[in-house]
Every structure is written in structure tokens, then in C-alpha cells.
Amino acid sequence: MAQVFDSLSKELIAFIEQQKMFFTSTAPTTEGEVNVSPKGYDTLRIINENRIIYLDYYGSGNETANHLNENKRITFMWCSFEEEPVILRAYGKGRVLAKETADFKEIYEAYFSEYPLKLVRQIFDVDIHKVQSSCGWAVPYMAYKGERRTLHDNLVTYLQK
């Protein structure tokens, strides 16, 4: 049964922190496609019960930033692939922090300084206004085998050129 909350509880934050991946979803205001992106690595930080930030690497497209600049709407989703079935969504309004801004520098230094700056595209800063959990009974069991190094390694090679 779905439950709706105004913010992330300590239990929901603990659930998020245990997950190895999450999804983001954004959409343009009028015409265009919904963008859903899986995210890995340790790039998400929960600042408080209503604020999430995450570090964005360079990648194939930049629809998330384009959509946030247009209408600020974003949804995060986590699924439990382990014993207790849970799907958790957090709905928010986000902003894009470009590398040349003071806000980017402040957040990068405070939360992500271990990541090579040349690999980072931007940071997303999201205010959460609604959280929804649901059963997740149809989500399969899956085992975490480790992180792929492909994106990181390819970016390092590409940016050295």
C-alpha cells in the first residue's frame, strides 16, 4: 500500500543510503520526451529531510539539466532489490549548479571533493516536497556485484586528449 509523506524520515534516509543505485526522471514543460536516468557511484547526498544533492558526470546527454532549467521538476526513485521490497519516490524542484558558480564550488568542496573536478559536469540541488513509498512486490531480487569503471575510465581518457 502506498504511503505519502512531506519529507524523508530517518528510516527512509537509511533505506536510500543502503541502495547502490537510483533513478532520476524529468520532463520538458510541453513537448518532448520524459527522461529517466539510472545513476550509480556514490554521487548522492541527503542534506536534510527535504534536500538532496547529487553530482553529475559528463555523459551521453544533458536532458536532466535542460529540463530543470526549464521547469525545475524532478523525481528520484529507489528500488529495493533485496529482501524487503520497497519502491521509494521523492518529488522535488531542482536547480542546476554550473561549475563556474559559487554555489557549485561550496557544495563540491563540502560534499564531493574526492571526485576529480574535470570529470564533473554539474551538481543538482533539489528541494523535496513529497515522498511516496510503495510495496515493490514485483521488483525482482538482484545481487550487487560492484560498480562499473567504464564511465569513469572513458571520461579520464577522453578528457586527457
PyMOL CGO cylinders between C-alpha atoms (Angstrom):
from pymol import cmd
from pymol.cgo import CYLINDER

trace = [
    CYLINDER, 0.00, 0.00, 0.00, 1.38, 3.39, -0.96, 0.3, 1, 1, 1, 1, 1, 1,
    CYLINDER, 1.38, 3.39, -0.96, 2.16, 5.95, 1.72, 0.3, 1, 1, 1, 1, 1, 1,
    CYLINDER, 2.16, 5.95, 1.72, 2.75, 9.68, 1.17, 0.3, 1, 1, 1, 1, 1, 1,
    CYLINDER, 2.75, 9.68, 1.17, 4.93, 11.95, 3.30, 0.3, 1, 1, 1, 1, 1, 1,
    CYLINDER, 4.93, 11.95, 3.30, 6.03, 15.58, 3.25, 0.3, 1, 1, 1, 1, 1, 1,
    CYLINDER, 6.03, 15.58, 3.25, 9.67, 14.71, 3.88, 0.3, 1, 1, 1, 1, 1, 1,
    CYLINDER, 9.67, 14.71, 3.88, 12.18, 11.92, 4.28, 0.3, 1, 1, 1, 1, 1, 1,
    CYLINDER, 12.18, 11.92, 4.28, 12.10, 10.22, 7.67, 0.3, 1, 1, 1, 1, 1, 1,
    CYLINDER, 12.10, 10.22, 7.67, 15.22, 8.78, 9.31, 0.3, 1, 1, 1, 1, 1, 1,
    CYLINDER, 15.22, 8.78, 9.31, 14.08, 5.31, 8.22, 0.3, 1, 1, 1, 1, 1, 1,
    CYLINDER, 14.08, 5.31, 8.22, 13.64, 6.39, 4.59, 0.3, 1, 1, 1, 1, 1, 1,
    CYLINDER, 13.64, 6.39, 4.59, 17.02, 8.13, 4.61, 0.3, 1, 1, 1, 1, 1, 1,
    CYLINDER, 17.02, 8.13, 4.61, 18.60, 4.92, 5.94, 0.3, 1, 1, 1, 1, 1, 1,
    CYLINDER, 18.60, 4.92, 5.94, 16.89, 2.97, 3.12, 0.3, 1, 1, 1, 1, 1, 1,
    CYLINDER, 16.89, 2.97, 3.12, 18.22, 5.40, 0.49, 0.3, 1, 1, 1, 1, 1, 1,
    CYLINDER, 18.22, 5.40, 0.49, 21.74, 5.22, 1.89, 0.3, 1, 1, 1, 1, 1, 1,
    CYLINDER, 21.74, 5.22, 1.89, 21.72, 1.42, 1.55, 0.3, 1, 1, 1, 1, 1, 1,
    CYLINDER, 21.72, 1.42, 1.55, 20.83, 1.49, -2.15, 0.3, 1, 1, 1, 1, 1, 1,
    CYLINDER, 20.83, 1.49, -2.15, 23.56, 1.12, -4.77, 0.3, 1, 1, 1, 1, 1, 1,
    CYLINDER, 23.56, 1.12, -4.77, 21.67, 2.98, -7.49, 0.3, 1, 1, 1, 1, 1, 1,
    CYLINDER, 21.67, 2.98, -7.49, 18.82, 5.39, -8.04, 0.3, 1, 1, 1, 1, 1, 1,
    CYLINDER, 18.82, 5.39, -8.04, 16.87, 6.82, -10.94, 0.3, 1, 1, 1, 1, 1, 1,
    CYLINDER, 16.87, 6.82, -10.94, 16.08, 10.39, -11.86, 0.3, 1, 1, 1, 1, 1, 1,
    CYLINDER, 16.08, 10.39, -11.86, 13.19, 11.45, -14.05, 0.3, 1, 1, 1, 1, 1, 1,
    CYLINDER, 13.19, 11.45, -14.05, 12.48, 14.83, -15.63, 0.3, 1, 1, 1, 1, 1, 1,
    CYLINDER, 12.48, 14.83, -15.63, 10.32, 16.11, -18.46, 0.3, 1, 1, 1, 1, 1, 1,
    CYLINDER, 10.32, 16.11, -18.46, 10.00, 19.22, -20.57, 0.3, 1, 1, 1, 1, 1, 1,
    CYLINDER, 10.00, 19.22, -20.57, 7.10, 21.55, -19.85, 0.3, 1, 1, 1, 1, 1, 1,
    CYLINDER, 7.10, 21.55, -19.85, 5.23, 20.95, -23.09, 0.3, 1, 1, 1, 1, 1, 1,
    CYLINDER, 5.23, 20.95, -23.09, 6.56, 18.82, -25.94, 0.3, 1, 1, 1, 1, 1, 1,
    CYLINDER, 6.56, 18.82, -25.94, 9.38, 16.34, -25.78, 0.3, 1, 1, 1, 1, 1, 1,
    CYLINDER, 9.38, 16.34, -25.78, 10.24, 13.13, -24.07, 0.3, 1, 1, 1, 1, 1, 1,
    CYLINDER, 10.24, 13.13, -24.07, 10.37, 12.15, -20.42, 0.3, 1, 1, 1, 1, 1, 1,
    CYLINDER, 10.37, 12.15, -20.42, 13.97, 11.45, -19.43, 0.3, 1, 1, 1, 1, 1, 1,
    CYLINDER, 13.97, 11.45, -19.43, 14.68, 8.61, -16.99, 0.3, 1, 1, 1, 1, 1, 1,
    CYLINDER, 14.68, 8.61, -16.99, 18.30, 8.05, -15.98, 0.3, 1, 1, 1, 1, 1, 1,
    CYLINDER, 18.30, 8.05, -15.98, 19.83, 5.34, -13.79, 0.3, 1, 1, 1, 1, 1, 1,
    CYLINDER, 19.83, 5.34, -13.79, 22.58, 6.67, -11.51, 0.3, 1, 1, 1, 1, 1, 1,
    CYLINDER, 22.58, 6.67, -11.51, 25.38, 4.79, -9.85, 0.3, 1, 1, 1, 1, 1, 1,
    CYLINDER, 25.38, 4.79, -9.85, 28.55, 5.62, -7.95, 0.3, 1, 1, 1, 1, 1, 1,
    CYLINDER, 28.55, 5.62, -7.95, 28.37, 7.35, -4.58, 0.3, 1, 1, 1, 1, 1, 1,
    CYLINDER, 28.37, 7.35, -4.58, 27.14, 10.66, -6.02, 0.3, 1, 1, 1, 1, 1, 1,
    CYLINDER, 27.14, 10.66, -6.02, 24.03, 11.35, -3.93, 0.3, 1, 1, 1, 1, 1, 1,
    CYLINDER, 24.03, 11.35, -3.93, 23.95, 13.23, -0.63, 0.3, 1, 1, 1, 1, 1, 1,
    CYLINDER, 23.95, 13.23, -0.63, 20.96, 13.81, 1.61, 0.3, 1, 1, 1, 1, 1, 1,
    CYLINDER, 20.96, 13.81, 1.61, 21.47, 17.19, 3.22, 0.3, 1, 1, 1, 1, 1, 1,
    CYLINDER, 21.47, 17.19, 3.22, 18.32, 17.03, 5.32, 0.3, 1, 1, 1, 1, 1, 1,
    CYLINDER, 18.32, 17.03, 5.32, 14.81, 15.55, 5.20, 0.3, 1, 1, 1, 1, 1, 1,
    CYLINDER, 14.81, 15.55, 5.20, 13.81, 17.88, 2.34, 0.3, 1, 1, 1, 1, 1, 1,
    CYLINDER, 13.81, 17.88, 2.34, 17.04, 18.43, 0.39, 0.3, 1, 1, 1, 1, 1, 1,
    CYLINDER, 17.04, 18.43, 0.39, 19.05, 16.12, -1.85, 0.3, 1, 1, 1, 1, 1, 1,
    CYLINDER, 19.05, 16.12, -1.85, 22.09, 16.97, -3.94, 0.3, 1, 1, 1, 1, 1, 1,
    CYLINDER, 22.09, 16.97, -3.94, 23.86, 14.83, -6.50, 0.3, 1, 1, 1, 1, 1, 1,
    CYLINDER, 23.86, 14.83, -6.50, 26.96, 15.07, -8.58, 0.3, 1, 1, 1, 1, 1, 1,
    CYLINDER, 26.96, 15.07, -8.58, 26.55, 14.69, -12.33, 0.3, 1, 1, 1, 1, 1, 1,
    CYLINDER, 26.55, 14.69, -12.33, 29.29, 13.28, -14.52, 0.3, 1, 1, 1, 1, 1, 1,
    CYLINDER, 29.29, 13.28, -14.52, 29.60, 14.05, -18.19, 0.3, 1, 1, 1, 1, 1, 1,
    CYLINDER, 29.60, 14.05, -18.19, 27.55, 11.56, -20.17, 0.3, 1, 1, 1, 1, 1, 1,
    CYLINDER, 27.55, 11.56, -20.17, 25.58, 10.99, -23.32, 0.3, 1, 1, 1, 1, 1, 1,
    CYLINDER, 25.58, 10.99, -23.32, 23.09, 13.82, -22.93, 0.3, 1, 1, 1, 1, 1, 1,
    CYLINDER, 23.09, 13.82, -22.93, 22.14, 16.61, -20.62, 0.3, 1, 1, 1, 1, 1, 1,
    CYLINDER, 22.14, 16.61, -20.62, 18.33, 16.39, -20.59, 0.3, 1, 1, 1, 1, 1, 1,
    CYLINDER, 18.33, 16.39, -20.59, 18.12, 16.49, -16.79, 0.3, 1, 1, 1, 1, 1, 1,
    CYLINDER, 18.12, 16.49, -16.79, 19.81, 19.90, -16.71, 0.3, 1, 1, 1, 1, 1, 1,
    CYLINDER, 19.81, 19.90, -16.71, 17.79, 21.15, -19.68, 0.3, 1, 1, 1, 1, 1, 1,
    CYLINDER, 17.79, 21.15, -19.68, 14.51, 20.13, -18.04, 0.3, 1, 1, 1, 1, 1, 1,
    CYLINDER, 14.51, 20.13, -18.04, 15.45, 21.54, -14.62, 0.3, 1, 1, 1, 1, 1, 1,
    CYLINDER, 15.45, 21.54, -14.62, 16.44, 24.84, -16.21, 0.3, 1, 1, 1, 1, 1, 1,
    CYLINDER, 16.44, 24.84, -16.21, 13.07, 24.87, -17.96, 0.3, 1, 1, 1, 1, 1, 1,
    CYLINDER, 13.07, 24.87, -17.96, 10.66, 23.85, -15.19, 0.3, 1, 1, 1, 1, 1, 1,
    CYLINDER, 10.66, 23.85, -15.19, 12.65, 22.62, -12.14, 0.3, 1, 1, 1, 1, 1, 1,
    CYLINDER, 12.65, 22.62, -12.14, 10.59, 19.36, -11.76, 0.3, 1, 1, 1, 1, 1, 1,
    CYLINDER, 10.59, 19.36, -11.76, 12.44, 16.15, -10.89, 0.3, 1, 1, 1, 1, 1, 1,
    CYLINDER, 12.44, 16.15, -10.89, 11.60, 12.78, -9.36, 0.3, 1, 1, 1, 1, 1, 1,
    CYLINDER, 11.60, 12.78, -9.36, 14.05, 10.39, -7.70, 0.3, 1, 1, 1, 1, 1, 1,
    CYLINDER, 14.05, 10.39, -7.70, 13.28, 6.69, -7.40, 0.3, 1, 1, 1, 1, 1, 1,
    CYLINDER, 13.28, 6.69, -7.40, 14.94, 3.90, -5.44, 0.3, 1, 1, 1, 1, 1, 1,
    CYLINDER, 14.94, 3.90, -5.44, 14.01, 0.21, -5.56, 0.3, 1, 1, 1, 1, 1, 1,
    CYLINDER, 14.01, 0.21, -5.56, 14.99, -2.44, -3.09, 0.3, 1, 1, 1, 1, 1, 1,
    CYLINDER, 14.99, -2.44, -3.09, 16.36, -5.46, -4.91, 0.3, 1, 1, 1, 1, 1, 1,
    CYLINDER, 16.36, -5.46, -4.91, 16.99, -7.27, -1.65, 0.3, 1, 1, 1, 1, 1, 1,
    CYLINDER, 16.99, -7.27, -1.65, 14.86, -8.98, 0.98, 0.3, 1, 1, 1, 1, 1, 1,
    CYLINDER, 14.86, -8.98, 0.98, 12.39, -6.26, 1.97, 0.3, 1, 1, 1, 1, 1, 1,
    CYLINDER, 12.39, -6.26, 1.97, 10.50, -4.98, -1.10, 0.3, 1, 1, 1, 1, 1, 1,
    CYLINDER, 10.50, -4.98, -1.10, 10.24, -1.17, -1.31, 0.3, 1, 1, 1, 1, 1, 1,
    CYLINDER, 10.24, -1.17, -1.31, 9.89, 1.43, -4.03, 0.3, 1, 1, 1, 1, 1, 1,
    CYLINDER, 9.89, 1.43, -4.03, 10.52, 4.99, -2.89, 0.3, 1, 1, 1, 1, 1, 1,
    CYLINDER, 10.52, 4.99, -2.89, 9.95, 8.17, -4.88, 0.3, 1, 1, 1, 1, 1, 1,
    CYLINDER, 9.95, 8.17, -4.88, 10.92, 11.70, -3.88, 0.3, 1, 1, 1, 1, 1, 1,
    CYLINDER, 10.92, 11.70, -3.88, 9.38, 14.58, -5.83, 0.3, 1, 1, 1, 1, 1, 1,
    CYLINDER, 9.38, 14.58, -5.83, 11.08, 17.93, -5.93, 0.3, 1, 1, 1, 1, 1, 1,
    CYLINDER, 11.08, 17.93, -5.93, 12.10, 21.16, -7.54, 0.3, 1, 1, 1, 1, 1, 1,
    CYLINDER, 12.10, 21.16, -7.54, 15.72, 21.31, -8.55, 0.3, 1, 1, 1, 1, 1, 1,
    CYLINDER, 15.72, 21.31, -8.55, 18.33, 23.68, -9.80, 0.3, 1, 1, 1, 1, 1, 1,
    CYLINDER, 18.33, 23.68, -9.80, 21.47, 23.14, -11.80, 0.3, 1, 1, 1, 1, 1, 1,
    CYLINDER, 21.47, 23.14, -11.80, 24.69, 24.33, -10.22, 0.3, 1, 1, 1, 1, 1, 1,
    CYLINDER, 24.69, 24.33, -10.22, 27.17, 25.06, -13.01, 0.3, 1, 1, 1, 1, 1, 1,
    CYLINDER, 27.17, 25.06, -13.01, 30.87, 24.61, -12.29, 0.3, 1, 1, 1, 1, 1, 1,
    CYLINDER, 30.87, 24.61, -12.29, 31.65, 28.31, -12.54, 0.3, 1, 1, 1, 1, 1, 1,
    CYLINDER, 31.65, 28.31, -12.54, 29.22, 29.32, -9.78, 0.3, 1, 1, 1, 1, 1, 1,
    CYLINDER, 29.22, 29.32, -9.78, 29.97, 29.98, -6.12, 0.3, 1, 1, 1, 1, 1, 1,
    CYLINDER, 29.97, 29.98, -6.12, 27.17, 27.58, -5.05, 0.3, 1, 1, 1, 1, 1, 1,
    CYLINDER, 27.17, 27.58, -5.05, 28.79, 24.77, -7.07, 0.3, 1, 1, 1, 1, 1, 1,
    CYLINDER, 28.79, 24.77, -7.07, 32.20, 25.40, -5.51, 0.3, 1, 1, 1, 1, 1, 1,
    CYLINDER, 32.20, 25.40, -5.51, 30.79, 25.48, -1.99, 0.3, 1, 1, 1, 1, 1, 1,
    CYLINDER, 30.79, 25.48, -1.99, 28.84, 22.22, -2.37, 0.3, 1, 1, 1, 1, 1, 1,
    CYLINDER, 28.84, 22.22, -2.37, 31.60, 20.47, -4.33, 0.3, 1, 1, 1, 1, 1, 1,
    CYLINDER, 31.60, 20.47, -4.33, 34.19, 21.26, -1.65, 0.3, 1, 1, 1, 1, 1, 1,
    CYLINDER, 34.19, 21.26, -1.65, 31.86, 20.27, 1.19, 0.3, 1, 1, 1, 1, 1, 1,
    CYLINDER, 31.86, 20.27, 1.19, 30.49, 17.00, -0.24, 0.3, 1, 1, 1, 1, 1, 1,
    CYLINDER, 30.49, 17.00, -0.24, 32.31, 15.82, -3.37, 0.3, 1, 1, 1, 1, 1, 1,
    CYLINDER, 32.31, 15.82, -3.37, 35.94, 16.96, -3.23, 0.3, 1, 1, 1, 1, 1, 1,
    CYLINDER, 35.94, 16.96, -3.23, 37.17, 13.37, -3.65, 0.3, 1, 1, 1, 1, 1, 1,
    CYLINDER, 37.17, 13.37, -3.65, 35.81, 13.35, -7.22, 0.3, 1, 1, 1, 1, 1, 1,
    CYLINDER, 35.81, 13.35, -7.22, 38.16, 14.73, -9.89, 0.3, 1, 1, 1, 1, 1, 1,
    CYLINDER, 38.16, 14.73, -9.89, 36.71, 18.10, -10.89, 0.3, 1, 1, 1, 1, 1, 1,
    CYLINDER, 36.71, 18.10, -10.89, 37.48, 17.57, -14.57, 0.3, 1, 1, 1, 1, 1, 1,
    CYLINDER, 37.48, 17.57, -14.57, 35.08, 14.58, -14.62, 0.3, 1, 1, 1, 1, 1, 1,
    CYLINDER, 35.08, 14.58, -14.62, 32.20, 16.54, -13.09, 0.3, 1, 1, 1, 1, 1, 1,
    CYLINDER, 32.20, 16.54, -13.09, 29.65, 18.27, -15.30, 0.3, 1, 1, 1, 1, 1, 1,
    CYLINDER, 29.65, 18.27, -15.30, 27.44, 19.92, -12.67, 0.3, 1, 1, 1, 1, 1, 1,
    CYLINDER, 27.44, 19.92, -12.67, 25.64, 19.40, -9.38, 0.3, 1, 1, 1, 1, 1, 1,
    CYLINDER, 25.64, 19.40, -9.38, 21.88, 19.18, -8.97, 0.3, 1, 1, 1, 1, 1, 1,
    CYLINDER, 21.88, 19.18, -8.97, 20.37, 20.69, -5.82, 0.3, 1, 1, 1, 1, 1, 1,
    CYLINDER, 20.37, 20.69, -5.82, 16.81, 19.53, -5.14, 0.3, 1, 1, 1, 1, 1, 1,
    CYLINDER, 16.81, 19.53, -5.14, 14.19, 20.61, -2.60, 0.3, 1, 1, 1, 1, 1, 1,
    CYLINDER, 14.19, 20.61, -2.60, 11.87, 17.68, -1.87, 0.3, 1, 1, 1, 1, 1, 1,
    CYLINDER, 11.87, 17.68, -1.87, 8.18, 18.47, -1.29, 0.3, 1, 1, 1, 1, 1, 1,
    CYLINDER, 8.18, 18.47, -1.29, 6.61, 14.99, -1.47, 0.3, 1, 1, 1, 1, 1, 1,
    CYLINDER, 6.61, 14.99, -1.47, 7.77, 11.44, -0.77, 0.3, 1, 1, 1, 1, 1, 1,
    CYLINDER, 7.77, 11.44, -0.77, 5.88, 8.27, -1.68, 0.3, 1, 1, 1, 1, 1, 1,
    CYLINDER, 5.88, 8.27, -1.68, 6.66, 4.69, -0.76, 0.3, 1, 1, 1, 1, 1, 1,
    CYLINDER, 6.66, 4.69, -0.76, 5.01, 1.64, -2.27, 0.3, 1, 1, 1, 1, 1, 1,
    CYLINDER, 5.01, 1.64, -2.27, 5.26, -2.10, -1.89, 0.3, 1, 1, 1, 1, 1, 1,
    CYLINDER, 5.26, -2.10, -1.89, 7.77, -3.11, -4.58, 0.3, 1, 1, 1, 1, 1, 1,
    CYLINDER, 7.77, -3.11, -4.58, 6.45, -6.66, -4.58, 0.3, 1, 1, 1, 1, 1, 1,
    CYLINDER, 6.45, -6.66, -4.58, 7.04, -7.06, -8.34, 0.3, 1, 1, 1, 1, 1, 1,
    CYLINDER, 7.04, -7.06, -8.34, 10.67, -5.84, -8.21, 0.3, 1, 1, 1, 1, 1, 1,
    CYLINDER, 10.67, -5.84, -8.21, 12.98, -8.84, -8.68, 0.3, 1, 1, 1, 1, 1, 1,
    CYLINDER, 12.98, -8.84, -8.68, 15.79, -9.87, -6.37, 0.3, 1, 1, 1, 1, 1, 1,
    CYLINDER, 15.79, -9.87, -6.37, 19.13, -8.79, -7.76, 0.3, 1, 1, 1, 1, 1, 1,
    CYLINDER, 19.13, -8.79, -7.76, 22.65, -9.01, -6.38, 0.3, 1, 1, 1, 1, 1, 1,
    CYLINDER, 22.65, -9.01, -6.38, 25.12, -6.12, -6.36, 0.3, 1, 1, 1, 1, 1, 1,
    CYLINDER, 25.12, -6.12, -6.36, 28.40, -7.18, -7.96, 0.3, 1, 1, 1, 1, 1, 1,
    CYLINDER, 28.40, -7.18, -7.96, 30.25, -3.88, -7.95, 0.3, 1, 1, 1, 1, 1, 1,
    CYLINDER, 30.25, -3.88, -7.95, 30.48, -0.60, -9.78, 0.3, 1, 1, 1, 1, 1, 1,
    CYLINDER, 30.48, -0.60, -9.78, 31.35, -0.32, -13.44, 0.3, 1, 1, 1, 1, 1, 1,
    CYLINDER, 31.35, -0.32, -13.44, 34.50, 1.68, -14.08, 0.3, 1, 1, 1, 1, 1, 1,
    CYLINDER, 34.50, 1.68, -14.08, 33.65, 2.24, -17.74, 0.3, 1, 1, 1, 1, 1, 1,
    CYLINDER, 33.65, 2.24, -17.74, 32.23, 5.79, -17.48, 0.3, 1, 1, 1, 1, 1, 1,
    CYLINDER, 32.23, 5.79, -17.48, 35.00, 6.98, -15.17, 0.3, 1, 1, 1, 1, 1, 1,
    CYLINDER, 35.00, 6.98, -15.17, 37.77, 5.39, -17.23, 0.3, 1, 1, 1, 1, 1, 1,
    CYLINDER, 37.77, 5.39, -17.23, 36.38, 6.62, -20.56, 0.3, 1, 1, 1, 1, 1, 1,
    CYLINDER, 36.38, 6.62, -20.56, 35.99, 10.15, -19.23, 0.3, 1, 1, 1, 1, 1, 1,
    CYLINDER, 35.99, 10.15, -19.23, 39.56, 10.21, -17.97, 0.3, 1, 1, 1, 1, 1, 1,
    CYLINDER, 39.56, 10.21, -17.97, 40.82, 9.04, -21.38, 0.3, 1, 1, 1, 1, 1, 1,
    CYLINDER, 40.82, 9.04, -21.38, 38.58, 11.48, -23.28, 0.3, 1, 1, 1, 1, 1, 1,
    CYLINDER, 38.58, 11.48, -23.28, 39.49, 14.47, -21.16, 0.3, 1, 1, 1, 1, 1, 1,
    CYLINDER, 39.49, 14.47, -21.16, 43.23, 13.75, -21.42, 0.3, 1, 1, 1, 1, 1, 1,
    CYLINDER, 43.23, 13.75, -21.42, 43.07, 14.27, -25.19, 0.3, 1, 1, 1, 1, 1, 1,
]
cmd.load_cgo(trace, "trace")
